[in-house]
Amino acid sequence: MKRIVTAVILIVLVLLAIFKGPFWLMPVGAGLIAELAGWEFLGLANASGAHTSRILVLVAMAVLLFVSFRLPYQVAPVLSALSLLLFAYCAFRSPLKSVLADAASSIFCLVYVGLSMATIPWLAAQENGPSLLTFLLCVVWAGDIAALYIGRAYGRHKLAPHLSPNKTWEGTTASVIGSMLITLVLAFIASVLARRGSSVLAYPGSIFRWIFLAILLNLAAQIGDLVESALKRGAGVKDSGTLLPGHGGVLDRIDALLLAAPVLWYAQLVQQPF
């Protein structure tokens, strides 16, 4: 029940922010979530043997997210400069035997959490930004729900027991199908709204293009879930945090988005020349 109530509250808040909130709320919200998830990631890194400076890394992430919103074309040089800064800090302040681990964990936090979350406001800034974000979130949510309930009821064949003992091939298959079905539902709702003169949701082009994107996003989301499970198992913990009742930490809740959101952003970039 805690899991369901928390999920419903989060879904309602996110959809309200997408469709009713001012645009600045998107980068601010994404930045806040990134900071919380980054704190939890660094906790996992420290539990795995690293000695990261959480405050410095989170400040660096805040700078990266600010630049990604205000000066998106300067992200690459800023990311490079921040990475070198963190590397130099670890070289001088960390024990010699852990310099590499500390620097790698700190810099990877910028990429894995910071840069991935930066794609959320980038997607929101697109012409059909609300539709893209709704598509992204619904595909991830539907896949997660289908995998959870079908996997529990019918799962027999383990997917990656060394990473996540509860995940099964049956759940994975159901997840892909769930993402495809929600795509059809969204496309149908968009067509109904279009006939009534509303462009709140818009998914132009062939439905097969959106289904293909849904499959890509679903696979990225499932991989994102598995890699975060690998981080937790390596650190010897069950959840990345306890902030969200029934869901663990913030990182546990957005692990799928951290890979799915960049995939959708890259898909949009690839399509632009065509």
MODELLER restraints for C-alpha pairs under 7 A, 6 or more apart:
rsr = mdl.restraints
at = mdl.atoms
rsr.add(forms.Gaussian(group=physical.xy_distance, feature=features.Distance(at['CA:2:A'], at['CA:245:A']), mean=5.88, stdev=0.5))
rsr.add(forms.Gaussian(group=physical.xy_distance, feature=features.Distance(at['CA:2:A'], at['CA:246:A']), mean=5.06, stdev=0.5))
rsr.add(forms.Gaussian(group=physical.xy_distance, feature=features.Distance(at['CA:3:A'], at['CA:245:A']), mean=6.48, stdev=0.5))
rsr.add(forms.Gaussian(group=physical.xy_distance, feature=features.Distance(at['CA:3:A'], at['CA:246:A']), mean=4.15, stdev=0.5))
rsr.add(forms.Gaussian(group=physical.xy_distance, feature=features.Distance(at['CA:3:A'], at['CA:247:A']), mean=5.97, stdev=0.5))
rsr.add(forms.Gaussian(group=physical.xy_distance, feature=features.Distance(at['CA:6:A'], at['CA:245:A']), mean=6.59, stdev=0.5))
rsr.add(forms.Gaussian(group=physical.xy_distance, feature=features.Distance(at['CA:18:A'], at['CA:130:A']), mean=5.85, stdev=0.5))
rsr.add(forms.Gaussian(group=physical.xy_distance, feature=features.Distance(at['CA:19:A'], at['CA:130:A']), mean=6.51, stdev=0.5))
rsr.add(forms.Gaussian(group=physical.xy_distance, feature=features.Distance(at['CA:26:A'], at['CA:121:A']), mean=5.78, stdev=0.5))
rsr.add(forms.Gaussian(group=physical.xy_distance, feature=features.Distance(at['CA:27:A'], at['CA:69:A']), mean=6.95, stdev=0.5))
rsr.add(forms.Gaussian(group=physical.xy_distance, feature=features.Distance(at['CA:27:A'], at['CA:121:A']), mean=5.28, stdev=0.5))
rsr.add(forms.Gaussian(group=physical.xy_distance, feature=features.Distance(at['CA:30:A'], at['CA:117:A']), mean=6.16, stdev=0.5))
rsr.add(forms.Gaussian(group=physical.xy_distance, feature=features.Distance(at['CA:30:A'], at['CA:120:A']), mean=6.85, stdev=0.5))
rsr.add(forms.Gaussian(group=physical.xy_distance, feature=features.Distance(at['CA:31:A'], at['CA:65:A']), mean=6.46, stdev=0.5))
rsr.add(forms.Gaussian(group=physical.xy_distance, feature=features.Distance(at['CA:34:A'], at['CA:113:A']), mean=6.08, stdev=0.5))
rsr.add(forms.Gaussian(group=physical.xy_distance, feature=features.Distance(at['CA:34:A'], at['CA:114:A']), mean=6.04, stdev=0.5))
rsr.add(forms.Gaussian(group=physical.xy_distance, feature=features.Distance(at['CA:34:A'], at['CA:117:A']), mean=6.28, stdev=0.5))
rsr.add(forms.Gaussian(group=physical.xy_distance, feature=features.Distance(at['CA:35:A'], at['CA:58:A']), mean=6.21, stdev=0.5))
rsr.add(forms.Gaussian(group=physical.xy_distance, feature=features.Distance(at['CA:36:A'], at['CA:250:A']), mean=6.54, stdev=0.5))
rsr.add(forms.Gaussian(group=physical.xy_distance, feature=features.Distance(at['CA:37:A'], at['CA:250:A']), mean=5.33, stdev=0.5))
rsr.add(forms.Gaussian(group=physical.xy_distance, feature=features.Distance(at['CA:37:A'], at['CA:251:A']), mean=4.65, stdev=0.5))
rsr.add(forms.Gaussian(group=physical.xy_distance, feature=features.Distance(at['CA:38:A'], at['CA:58:A']), mean=6.90, stdev=0.5))
rsr.add(forms.Gaussian(group=physical.xy_distance, feature=features.Distance(at['CA:38:A'], at['CA:109:A']), mean=6.37, stdev=0.5))
rsr.add(forms.Gaussian(group=physical.xy_distance, feature=features.Distance(at['CA:38:A'], at['CA:113:A']), mean=6.15, stdev=0.5))
rsr.add(forms.Gaussian(group=physical.xy_distance, feature=features.Distance(at['CA:39:A'], at['CA:54:A']), mean=6.54, stdev=0.5))
rsr.add(forms.Gaussian(group=physical.xy_distance, feature=features.Distance(at['CA:40:A'], at['CA:240:A']), mean=5.71, stdev=0.5))
rsr.add(forms.Gaussian(group=physical.xy_distance, feature=features.Distance(at['CA:40:A'], at['CA:241:A']), mean=6.37, stdev=0.5))
rsr.add(forms.Gaussian(group=physical.xy_distance, feature=features.Distance(at['CA:40:A'], at['CA:251:A']), mean=6.60, stdev=0.5))
rsr.add(forms.Gaussian(group=physical.xy_distance, feature=features.Distance(at['CA:42:A'], at['CA:52:A']), mean=6.80, stdev=0.5))
rsr.add(forms.Gaussian(group=physical.xy_distance, feature=features.Distance(at['CA:42:A'], at['CA:54:A']), mean=6.46, stdev=0.5))
rsr.add(forms.Gaussian(group=physical.xy_distance, feature=features.Distance(at['CA:44:A'], at['CA:231:A']), mean=6.92, stdev=0.5))
rsr.add(forms.Gaussian(group=physical.xy_distance, feature=features.Distance(at['CA:44:A'], at['CA:232:A']), mean=6.59, stdev=0.5))
rsr.add(forms.Gaussian(group=physical.xy_distance, feature=features.Distance(at['CA:44:A'], at['CA:235:A']), mean=5.65, stdev=0.5))
rsr.add(forms.Gaussian(group=physical.xy_distance, feature=features.Distance(at['CA:44:A'], at['CA:240:A']), mean=6.87, stdev=0.5))
rsr.add(forms.Gaussian(group=physical.xy_distance, feature=features.Distance(at['CA:45:A'], at['CA:105:A']), mean=6.36, stdev=0.5))
rsr.add(forms.Gaussian(group=physical.xy_distance, feature=features.Distance(at['CA:46:A'], at['CA:52:A']), mean=6.52, stdev=0.5))
rsr.add(forms.Gaussian(group=physical.xy_distance, feature=features.Distance(at['CA:47:A'], at['CA:235:A']), mean=5.21, stdev=0.5))
rsr.add(forms.Gaussian(group=physical.xy_distance, feature=features.Distance(at['CA:48:A'], at['CA:234:A']), mean=6.38, stdev=0.5))
rsr.add(forms.Gaussian(group=physical.xy_distance, feature=features.Distance(at['CA:48:A'], at['CA:235:A']), mean=4.60, stdev=0.5))
rsr.add(forms.Gaussian(group=physical.xy_distance, feature=features.Distance(at['CA:50:A'], at['CA:98:A']), mean=6.53, stdev=0.5))
rsr.add(forms.Gaussian(group=physical.xy_distance, feature=features.Distance(at['CA:50:A'], at['CA:101:A']), mean=5.70, stdev=0.5))
rsr.add(forms.Gaussian(group=physical.xy_distance, feature=features.Distance(at['CA:50:A'], at['CA:102:A']), mean=5.11, stdev=0.5))
rsr.add(forms.Gaussian(group=physical.xy_distance, feature=features.Distance(at['CA:51:A'], at['CA:102:A']), mean=5.59, stdev=0.5))
rsr.add(forms.Gaussian(group=physical.xy_distance, feature=features.Distance(at['CA:52:A'], at['CA:102:A']), mean=5.35, stdev=0.5))
rsr.add(forms.Gaussian(group=physical.xy_distance, feature=features.Distance(at['CA:52:A'], at['CA:106:A']), mean=6.29, stdev=0.5))
rsr.add(forms.Gaussian(group=physical.xy_distance, feature=features.Distance(at['CA:57:A'], at['CA:106:A']), mean=6.16, stdev=0.5))
rsr.add(forms.Gaussian(group=physical.xy_distance, feature=features.Distance(at['CA:60:A'], at['CA:82:A']), mean=6.35, stdev=0.5))
rsr.add(forms.Gaussian(group=physical.xy_distance, feature=features.Distance(at['CA:61:A'], at['CA:110:A']), mean=5.74, stdev=0.5))
rsr.add(forms.Gaussian(group=physical.xy_distance, feature=features.Distance(at['CA:61:A'], at['CA:114:A']), mean=5.73, stdev=0.5))
rsr.add(forms.Gaussian(group=physical.xy_distance, feature=features.Distance(at['CA:64:A'], at['CA:75:A']), mean=7.00, stdev=0.5))
rsr.add(forms.Gaussian(group=physical.xy_distance, feature=features.Distance(at['CA:64:A'], at['CA:78:A']), mean=6.80, stdev=0.5))
rsr.add(forms.Gaussian(group=physical.xy_distance, feature=features.Distance(at['CA:64:A'], at['CA:79:A']), mean=6.57, stdev=0.5))
rsr.add(forms.Gaussian(group=physical.xy_distance, feature=features.Distance(at['CA:65:A'], at['CA:114:A']), mean=6.56, stdev=0.5))
rsr.add(forms.Gaussian(group=physical.xy_distance, feature=features.Distance(at['CA:65:A'], at['CA:118:A']), mean=5.99, stdev=0.5))
rsr.add(forms.Gaussian(group=physical.xy_distance, feature=features.Distance(at['CA:67:A'], at['CA:75:A']), mean=6.39, stdev=0.5))
rsr.add(forms.Gaussian(group=physical.xy_distance, feature=features.Distance(at['CA:68:A'], at['CA:75:A']), mean=5.61, stdev=0.5))
rsr.add(forms.Gaussian(group=physical.xy_distance, feature=features.Distance(at['CA:68:A'], at['CA:118:A']), mean=6.33, stdev=0.5))
rsr.add(forms.Gaussian(group=physical.xy_distance, feature=features.Distance(at['CA:83:A'], at['CA:107:A']), mean=5.52, stdev=0.5))
rsr.add(forms.Gaussian(group=physical.xy_distance, feature=features.Distance(at['CA:86:A'], at['CA:103:A']), mean=6.40, stdev=0.5))
rsr.add(forms.Gaussian(group=physical.xy_distance, feature=features.Distance(at['CA:86:A'], at['CA:106:A']), mean=6.84, stdev=0.5))
rsr.add(forms.Gaussian(group=physical.xy_distance, feature=features.Distance(at['CA:86:A'], at['CA:107:A']), mean=6.83, stdev=0.5))
rsr.add(forms.Gaussian(group=physical.xy_distance, feature=features.Distance(at['CA:87:A'], at['CA:103:A']), mean=5.08, stdev=0.5))
rsr.add(forms.Gaussian(group=physical.xy_distance, feature=features.Distance(at['CA:90:A'], at['CA:99:A']), mean=5.62, stdev=0.5))
rsr.add(forms.Gaussian(group=physical.xy_distance, feature=features.Distance(at['CA:90:A'], at['CA:102:A']), mean=6.31, stdev=0.5))
rsr.add(forms.Gaussian(group=physical.xy_distance, feature=features.Distance(at['CA:90:A'], at['CA:103:A']), mean=5.67, stdev=0.5))
rsr.add(forms.Gaussian(group=physical.xy_distance, feature=features.Distance(at['CA:91:A'], at['CA:99:A']), mean=5.59, stdev=0.5))
rsr.add(forms.Gaussian(group=physical.xy_distance, feature=features.Distance(at['CA:113:A'], at['CA:258:A']), mean=6.65, stdev=0.5))
rsr.add(forms.Gaussian(group=physical.xy_distance, feature=features.Distance(at['CA:116:A'], at['CA:258:A']), mean=5.34, stdev=0.5))
rsr.add(forms.Gaussian(group=physical.xy_distance, feature=features.Distance(at['CA:116:A'], at['CA:261:A']), mean=6.86, stdev=0.5))
rsr.add(forms.Gaussian(group=physical.xy_distance, feature=features.Distance(at['CA:116:A'], at['CA:262:A']), mean=5.87, stdev=0.5))
rsr.add(forms.Gaussian(group=physical.xy_distance, feature=features.Distance(at['CA:117:A'], at['CA:258:A']), mean=6.57, stdev=0.5))
rsr.add(forms.Gaussian(group=physical.xy_distance, feature=features.Distance(at['CA:119:A'], at['CA:261:A']), mean=6.32, stdev=0.5))
rsr.add(forms.Gaussian(group=physical.xy_distance, feature=features.Distance(at['CA:119:A'], at['CA:262:A']), mean=5.95, stdev=0.5))
rsr.add(forms.Gaussian(group=physical.xy_distance, feature=features.Distance(at['CA:119:A'], at['CA:265:A']), mean=6.45, stdev=0.5))
rsr.add(forms.Gaussian(group=physical.xy_distance, feature=features.Distance(at['CA:120:A'], at['CA:261:A']), mean=6.62, stdev=0.5))
rsr.add(forms.Gaussian(group=physical.xy_distance, feature=features.Distance(at['CA:123:A'], at['CA:129:A']), mean=5.51, stdev=0.5))
rsr.add(forms.Gaussian(group=physical.xy_distance, feature=features.Distance(at['CA:123:A'], at['CA:132:A']), mean=6.80, stdev=0.5))
rsr.add(forms.Gaussian(group=physical.xy_distance, feature=features.Distance(at['CA:123:A'], at['CA:133:A']), mean=6.83, stdev=0.5))
rsr.add(forms.Gaussian(group=physical.xy_distance, feature=features.Distance(at['CA:123:A'], at['CA:265:A']), mean=6.49, stdev=0.5))
rsr.add(forms.Gaussian(group=physical.xy_distance, feature=features.Distance(at['CA:124:A'], at['CA:130:A']), mean=6.00, stdev=0.5))
rsr.add(forms.Gaussian(group=physical.xy_distance, feature=features.Distance(at['CA:124:A'], at['CA:133:A']), mean=6.62, stdev=0.5))
rsr.add(forms.Gaussian(group=physical.xy_distance, feature=features.Distance(at['CA:128:A'], at['CA:202:A']), mean=6.84, stdev=0.5))
rsr.add(forms.Gaussian(group=physical.xy_distance, feature=features.Distance(at['CA:131:A'], at['CA:201:A']), mean=5.10, stdev=0.5))
rsr.add(forms.Gaussian(group=physical.xy_distance, feature=features.Distance(at['CA:131:A'], at['CA:202:A']), mean=5.98, stdev=0.5))
rsr.add(forms.Gaussian(group=physical.xy_distance, feature=features.Distance(at['CA:138:A'], at['CA:182:A']), mean=6.81, stdev=0.5))
rsr.add(forms.Gaussian(group=physical.xy_distance, feature=features.Distance(at['CA:139:A'], at['CA:179:A']), mean=4.62, stdev=0.5))
rsr.add(forms.Gaussian(group=physical.xy_distance, feature=features.Distance(at['CA:139:A'], at['CA:182:A']), mean=6.44, stdev=0.5))
rsr.add(forms.Gaussian(group=physical.xy_distance, feature=features.Distance(at['CA:139:A'], at['CA:183:A']), mean=6.92, stdev=0.5))
rsr.add(forms.Gaussian(group=physical.xy_distance, feature=features.Distance(at['CA:139:A'], at['CA:214:A']), mean=6.25, stdev=0.5))
rsr.add(forms.Gaussian(group=physical.xy_distance, feature=features.Distance(at['CA:139:A'], at['CA:218:A']), mean=6.71, stdev=0.5))
rsr.add(forms.Gaussian(group=physical.xy_distance, feature=features.Distance(at['CA:140:A'], at['CA:179:A']), mean=6.93, stdev=0.5))
rsr.add(forms.Gaussian(group=physical.xy_distance, feature=features.Distance(at['CA:140:A'], at['CA:218:A']), mean=6.21, stdev=0.5))
rsr.add(forms.Gaussian(group=physical.xy_distance, feature=features.Distance(at['CA:140:A'], at['CA:221:A']), mean=6.47, stdev=0.5))
rsr.add(forms.Gaussian(group=physical.xy_distance, feature=features.Distance(at['CA:142:A'], at['CA:178:A']), mean=5.44, stdev=0.5))
rsr.add(forms.Gaussian(group=physical.xy_distance, feature=features.Distance(at['CA:142:A'], at['CA:179:A']), mean=5.50, stdev=0.5))
rsr.add(forms.Gaussian(group=physical.xy_distance, feature=features.Distance(at['CA:142:A'], at['CA:182:A']), mean=6.64, stdev=0.5))
rsr.add(forms.Gaussian(group=physical.xy_distance, feature=features.Distance(at['CA:143:A'], at['CA:175:A']), mean=3.93, stdev=0.5))
rsr.add(forms.Gaussian(group=physical.xy_distance, feature=features.Distance(at['CA:143:A'], at['CA:176:A']), mean=6.06, stdev=0.5))
rsr.add(forms.Gaussian(group=physical.xy_distance, feature=features.Distance(at['CA:143:A'], at['CA:178:A']), mean=5.06, stdev=0.5))
rsr.add(forms.Gaussian(group=physical.xy_distance, feature=features.Distance(at['CA:143:A'], at['CA:179:A']), mean=5.00, stdev=0.5))
rsr.add(forms.Gaussian(group=physical.xy_distance, feature=features.Distance(at['CA:143:A'], at['CA:218:A']), mean=6.59, stdev=0.5))
rsr.add(forms.Gaussian(group=physical.xy_distance, feature=features.Distance(at['CA:144:A'], at['CA:175:A']), mean=6.18, stdev=0.5))
rsr.add(forms.Gaussian(group=physical.xy_distance, feature=features.Distance(at['CA:146:A'], at['CA:171:A']), mean=7.00, stdev=0.5))
rsr.add(forms.Gaussian(group=physical.xy_distance, feature=features.Distance(at['CA:146:A'], at['CA:174:A']), mean=5.56, stdev=0.5))
rsr.add(forms.Gaussian(group=physical.xy_distance, feature=features.Distance(at['CA:146:A'], at['CA:175:A']), mean=5.04, stdev=0.5))
rsr.add(forms.Gaussian(group=physical.xy_distance, feature=features.Distance(at['CA:146:A'], at['CA:178:A']), mean=5.73, stdev=0.5))
rsr.add(forms.Gaussian(group=physical.xy_distance, feature=features.Distance(at['CA:147:A'], at['CA:171:A']), mean=4.09, stdev=0.5))
rsr.add(forms.Gaussian(group=physical.xy_distance, feature=features.Distance(at['CA:147:A'], at['CA:172:A']), mean=5.81, stdev=0.5))
rsr.add(forms.Gaussian(group=physical.xy_distance, feature=features.Distance(at['CA:147:A'], at['CA:174:A']), mean=5.54, stdev=0.5))
rsr.add(forms.Gaussian(group=physical.xy_distance, feature=features.Distance(at['CA:147:A'], at['CA:175:A']), mean=4.68, stdev=0.5))
rsr.add(forms.Gaussian(group=physical.xy_distance, feature=features.Distance(at['CA:148:A'], at['CA:171:A']), mean=6.69, stdev=0.5))
rsr.add(forms.Gaussian(group=physical.xy_distance, feature=features.Distance(at['CA:150:A'], at['CA:171:A']), mean=5.56, stdev=0.5))
rsr.add(forms.Gaussian(group=physical.xy_distance, feature=features.Distance(at['CA:150:A'], at['CA:174:A']), mean=6.50, stdev=0.5))
rsr.add(forms.Gaussian(group=physical.xy_distance, feature=features.Distance(at['CA:151:A'], at['CA:167:A']), mean=6.96, stdev=0.5))
rsr.add(forms.Gaussian(group=physical.xy_distance, feature=features.Distance(at['CA:151:A'], at['CA:168:A']), mean=6.15, stdev=0.5))
rsr.add(forms.Gaussian(group=physical.xy_distance, feature=features.Distance(at['CA:151:A'], at['CA:170:A']), mean=5.79, stdev=0.5))
rsr.add(forms.Gaussian(group=physical.xy_distance, feature=features.Distance(at['CA:151:A'], at['CA:171:A']), mean=3.94, stdev=0.5))
rsr.add(forms.Gaussian(group=physical.xy_distance, feature=features.Distance(at['CA:154:A'], at['CA:170:A']), mean=6.77, stdev=0.5))
rsr.add(forms.Gaussian(group=physical.xy_distance, feature=features.Distance(at['CA:155:A'], at['CA:168:A']), mean=5.41, stdev=0.5))
rsr.add(forms.Gaussian(group=physical.xy_distance, feature=features.Distance(at['CA:155:A'], at['CA:170:A']), mean=5.16, stdev=0.5))
rsr.add(forms.Gaussian(group=physical.xy_distance, feature=features.Distance(at['CA:155:A'], at['CA:171:A']), mean=6.17, stdev=0.5))
rsr.add(forms.Gaussian(group=physical.xy_distance, feature=features.Distance(at['CA:156:A'], at['CA:168:A']), mean=6.51, stdev=0.5))
rsr.add(forms.Gaussian(group=physical.xy_distance, feature=features.Distance(at['CA:157:A'], at['CA:168:A']), mean=5.28, stdev=0.5))
rsr.add(forms.Gaussian(group=physical.xy_distance, feature=features.Distance(at['CA:157:A'], at['CA:169:A']), mean=5.72, stdev=0.5))
rsr.add(forms.Gaussian(group=physical.xy_distance, feature=features.Distance(at['CA:158:A'], at['CA:165:A']), mean=6.96, stdev=0.5))
rsr.add(forms.Gaussian(group=physical.xy_distance, feature=features.Distance(at['CA:158:A'], at['CA:167:A']), mean=6.04, stdev=0.5))
rsr.add(forms.Gaussian(group=physical.xy_distance, feature=features.Distance(at['CA:158:A'], at['CA:168:A']), mean=4.28, stdev=0.5))
rsr.add(forms.Gaussian(group=physical.xy_distance, feature=features.Distance(at['CA:158:A'], at['CA:169:A']), mean=6.18, stdev=0.5))
rsr.add(forms.Gaussian(group=physical.xy_distance, feature=features.Distance(at['CA:159:A'], at['CA:167:A']), mean=5.63, stdev=0.5))
rsr.add(forms.Gaussian(group=physical.xy_distance, feature=features.Distance(at['CA:159:A'], at['CA:168:A']), mean=4.56, stdev=0.5))
rsr.add(forms.Gaussian(group=physical.xy_distance, feature=features.Distance(at['CA:159:A'], at['CA:169:A']), mean=5.22, stdev=0.5))
rsr.add(forms.Gaussian(group=physical.xy_distance, feature=features.Distance(at['CA:160:A'], at['CA:167:A']), mean=6.89, stdev=0.5))
rsr.add(forms.Gaussian(group=physical.xy_distance, feature=features.Distance(at['CA:163:A'], at['CA:226:A']), mean=6.43, stdev=0.5))
rsr.add(forms.Gaussian(group=physical.xy_distance, feature=features.Distance(at['CA:163:A'], at['CA:229:A']), mean=5.87, stdev=0.5))
rsr.add(forms.Gaussian(group=physical.xy_distance, feature=features.Distance(at['CA:163:A'], at['CA:230:A']), mean=5.25, stdev=0.5))
rsr.add(forms.Gaussian(group=physical.xy_distance, feature=features.Distance(at['CA:164:A'], at['CA:226:A']), mean=6.74, stdev=0.5))
rsr.add(forms.Gaussian(group=physical.xy_distance, feature=features.Distance(at['CA:164:A'], at['CA:229:A']), mean=6.23, stdev=0.5))
rsr.add(forms.Gaussian(group=physical.xy_distance, feature=features.Distance(at['CA:176:A'], at['CA:215:A']), mean=6.16, stdev=0.5))
rsr.add(forms.Gaussian(group=physical.xy_distance, feature=features.Distance(at['CA:176:A'], at['CA:218:A']), mean=6.01, stdev=0.5))
rsr.add(forms.Gaussian(group=physical.xy_distance, feature=features.Distance(at['CA:179:A'], at['CA:214:A']), mean=5.97, stdev=0.5))
rsr.add(forms.Gaussian(group=physical.xy_distance, feature=features.Distance(at['CA:179:A'], at['CA:215:A']), mean=6.98, stdev=0.5))
rsr.add(forms.Gaussian(group=physical.xy_distance, feature=features.Distance(at['CA:179:A'], at['CA:218:A']), mean=6.57, stdev=0.5))
rsr.add(forms.Gaussian(group=physical.xy_distance, feature=features.Distance(at['CA:180:A'], at['CA:211:A']), mean=5.73, stdev=0.5))
rsr.add(forms.Gaussian(group=physical.xy_distance, feature=features.Distance(at['CA:180:A'], at['CA:214:A']), mean=6.01, stdev=0.5))
rsr.add(forms.Gaussian(group=physical.xy_distance, feature=features.Distance(at['CA:180:A'], at['CA:215:A']), mean=6.83, stdev=0.5))
rsr.add(forms.Gaussian(group=physical.xy_distance, feature=features.Distance(at['CA:183:A'], at['CA:210:A']), mean=6.99, stdev=0.5))
rsr.add(forms.Gaussian(group=physical.xy_distance, feature=features.Distance(at['CA:183:A'], at['CA:211:A']), mean=6.37, stdev=0.5))
rsr.add(forms.Gaussian(group=physical.xy_distance, feature=features.Distance(at['CA:183:A'], at['CA:214:A']), mean=6.88, stdev=0.5))
rsr.add(forms.Gaussian(group=physical.xy_distance, feature=features.Distance(at['CA:187:A'], at['CA:203:A']), mean=6.40, stdev=0.5))
rsr.add(forms.Gaussian(group=physical.xy_distance, feature=features.Distance(at['CA:190:A'], at['CA:201:A']), mean=5.02, stdev=0.5))
rsr.add(forms.Gaussian(group=physical.xy_distance, feature=features.Distance(at['CA:190:A'], at['CA:202:A']), mean=5.56, stdev=0.5))
rsr.add(forms.Gaussian(group=physical.xy_distance, feature=features.Distance(at['CA:190:A'], at['CA:203:A']), mean=6.91, stdev=0.5))
rsr.add(forms.Gaussian(group=physical.xy_distance, feature=features.Distance(at['CA:193:A'], at['CA:199:A']), mean=6.68, stdev=0.5))
rsr.add(forms.Gaussian(group=physical.xy_distance, feature=features.Distance(at['CA:217:A'], at['CA:260:A']), mean=5.03, stdev=0.5))
rsr.add(forms.Gaussian(group=physical.xy_distance, feature=features.Distance(at['CA:217:A'], at['CA:263:A']), mean=6.61, stdev=0.5))
rsr.add(forms.Gaussian(group=physical.xy_distance, feature=features.Distance(at['CA:217:A'], at['CA:264:A']), mean=6.88, stdev=0.5))
rsr.add(forms.Gaussian(group=physical.xy_distance, feature=features.Distance(at['CA:220:A'], at['CA:259:A']), mean=5.53, stdev=0.5))
rsr.add(forms.Gaussian(group=physical.xy_distance, feature=features.Distance(at['CA:220:A'], at['CA:260:A']), mean=5.06, stdev=0.5))
rsr.add(forms.Gaussian(group=physical.xy_distance, feature=features.Distance(at['CA:221:A'], at['CA:256:A']), mean=3.98, stdev=0.5))
rsr.add(forms.Gaussian(group=physical.xy_distance, feature=features.Distance(at['CA:221:A'], at['CA:257:A']), mean=6.16, stdev=0.5))
rsr.add(forms.Gaussian(group=physical.xy_distance, feature=features.Distance(at['CA:221:A'], at['CA:259:A']), mean=5.95, stdev=0.5))
rsr.add(forms.Gaussian(group=physical.xy_distance, feature=features.Distance(at['CA:221:A'], at['CA:260:A']), mean=5.10, stdev=0.5))
rsr.add(forms.Gaussian(group=physical.xy_distance, feature=features.Distance(at['CA:222:A'], at['CA:256:A']), mean=6.26, stdev=0.5))
rsr.add(forms.Gaussian(group=physical.xy_distance, feature=features.Distance(at['CA:224:A'], at['CA:255:A']), mean=5.43, stdev=0.5))
rsr.add(forms.Gaussian(group=physical.xy_distance, feature=features.Distance(at['CA:224:A'], at['CA:256:A']), mean=4.55, stdev=0.5))
rsr.add(forms.Gaussian(group=physical.xy_distance, feature=features.Distance(at['CA:224:A'], at['CA:258:A']), mean=6.63, stdev=0.5))
rsr.add(forms.Gaussian(group=physical.xy_distance, feature=features.Distance(at['CA:224:A'], at['CA:259:A']), mean=5.45, stdev=0.5))
rsr.add(forms.Gaussian(group=physical.xy_distance, feature=features.Distance(at['CA:225:A'], at['CA:255:A']), mean=5.39, stdev=0.5))
rsr.add(forms.Gaussian(group=physical.xy_distance, feature=features.Distance(at['CA:225:A'], at['CA:256:A']), mean=5.13, stdev=0.5))
rsr.add(forms.Gaussian(group=physical.xy_distance, feature=features.Distance(at['CA:228:A'], at['CA:255:A']), mean=6.25, stdev=0.5))
rsr.add(forms.Gaussian(group=physical.xy_distance, feature=features.Distance(at['CA:232:A'], at['CA:238:A']), mean=6.37, stdev=0.5))
rsr.add(forms.Gaussian(group=physical.xy_distance, feature=features.Distance(at['CA:232:A'], at['CA:239:A']), mean=6.79, stdev=0.5))
rsr.add(forms.Gaussian(group=physical.xy_distance, feature=features.Distance(at['CA:232:A'], at['CA:240:A']), mean=6.75, stdev=0.5))
rsr.add(forms.Gaussian(group=physical.xy_distance, feature=features.Distance(at['CA:239:A'], at['CA:248:A']), mean=5.24, stdev=0.5))
rsr.add(forms.Gaussian(group=physical.xy_distance, feature=features.Distance(at['CA:239:A'], at['CA:249:A']), mean=6.33, stdev=0.5))
rsr.add(forms.Gaussian(group=physical.xy_distance, feature=features.Distance(at['CA:239:A'], at['CA:252:A']), mean=6.77, stdev=0.5))
rsr.add(forms.Gaussian(group=physical.xy_distance, feature=features.Distance(at['CA:240:A'], at['CA:248:A']), mean=6.46, stdev=0.5))
rsr.add(forms.Gaussian(group=physical.xy_distance, feature=features.Distance(at['CA:240:A'], at['CA:249:A']), mean=5.07, stdev=0.5))
rsr.add(forms.Gaussian(group=physical.xy_distance, feature=features.Distance(at['CA:240:A'], at['CA:251:A']), mean=6.24, stdev=0.5))
rsr.add(forms.Gaussian(group=physical.xy_distance, feature=features.Distance(at['CA:240:A'], at['CA:252:A']), mean=6.16, stdev=0.5))
rsr.add(forms.Gaussian(group=physical.xy_distance, feature=features.Distance(at['CA:241:A'], at['CA:248:A']), mean=5.27, stdev=0.5))
rsr.add(forms.Gaussian(group=physical.xy_distance, feature=features.Distance(at['CA:241:A'], at['CA:249:A']), mean=3.74, stdev=0.5))
rsr.add(forms.Gaussian(group=physical.xy_distance, feature=features.Distance(at['CA:241:A'], at['CA:250:A']), mean=6.97, stdev=0.5))
rsr.add(forms.Gaussian(group=physical.xy_distance, feature=features.Distance(at['CA:242:A'], at['CA:248:A']), mean=4.65, stdev=0.5))
rsr.add(forms.Gaussian(group=physical.xy_distance, feature=features.Distance(at['CA:242:A'], at['CA:249:A']), mean=4.89, stdev=0.5))
rsr.add(forms.Gaussian(group=physical.xy_distance, feature=features.Distance(at['CA:243:A'], at['CA:249:A']), mean=5.16, stdev=0.5))
rsr.add(forms.Gaussian(group=physical.xy_distance, feature=features.Distance(at['CA:243:A'], at['CA:250:A']), mean=6.76, stdev=0.5))
rsr.add(forms.Gaussian(group=physical.xy_distance, feature=features.Distance(at['CA:244:A'], at['CA:250:A']), mean=6.83, stdev=0.5))
rsr.add(forms.Gaussian(group=physical.xy_distance, feature=features.Distance(at['CA:247:A'], at['CA:253:A']), mean=6.61, stdev=0.5))
